[in-house]
Amino acid sequence: MYIPKHFLESDADALAAFIDEHSFGTLVTLADGRPFASHVPFLYEPRERLLHAHVARANPASTHIAAAPEVLVMFQGPHGYISPTWYTQCGVPTWNYTAVHVYGTVRIIDDLDSKERHVKQLAARYERGSPQPWVPSFDPKQLHGIVGLEIRVNAIEGKLKLSQNRSAADRAGVVAALEARGTDNDTALARLVEAAGRKSS
């Protein structure tokens, strides 16, 4: 991923928090030299530098791994169009966005105990805060329908493109315009632009 210095995020804790918050990622495997994308939720263990996920057994991604175990996982946060009319100084249209790329080596996890543990951990993570959380209770035979994935992280790249290269006045204009649009995504992006401005000042 192309990352100019002022958009680089390299703090390990910040990257781990980003992955946790935006954990529905895109797994890219290779099939005969061609990329193949699977969209799945992940759990990240930063101390062990491991990503955990699973795919349906019928998903071709599980067969790609034996021939090409090196994979890319992409996580994306808030993003949006930025108009130059929001600046006090001249500029051009651009797009603000947040993304983390993880490069790693994957191995198949296909024993029932490990897969059951993974499903329970996923449920605990995503049922958190629910007034009536689902308590995993299923026929273990159902686990035959999925294949577990464990990705050993080799490198992580973080890019937070949040108007850090613009003046404080221009960033204020971006924040105001995003807030005026009022969507959840634009409001979240506005907060990130504000935080990036404080960090860079």
Secondary structure, DSSP 8 states (H G I E B T S, - for coil): ----GGGEE--HHHHHHHHHHT-EEEEEEEETTEEEEEEEE-EEETTTTEEEEEEETTSTHHHHHHH--EEEEEEEEEEEEE-GGG-SS----EEEEEEEEEEEEEEEE--HHHHHHHHHHHHHHHHTT-SS-------GGGGGGEEEEEEEEEEEEEEEESSTTS-HHHHHHHHHHHHHH--HHHHHHHHHHHHHHHHH-
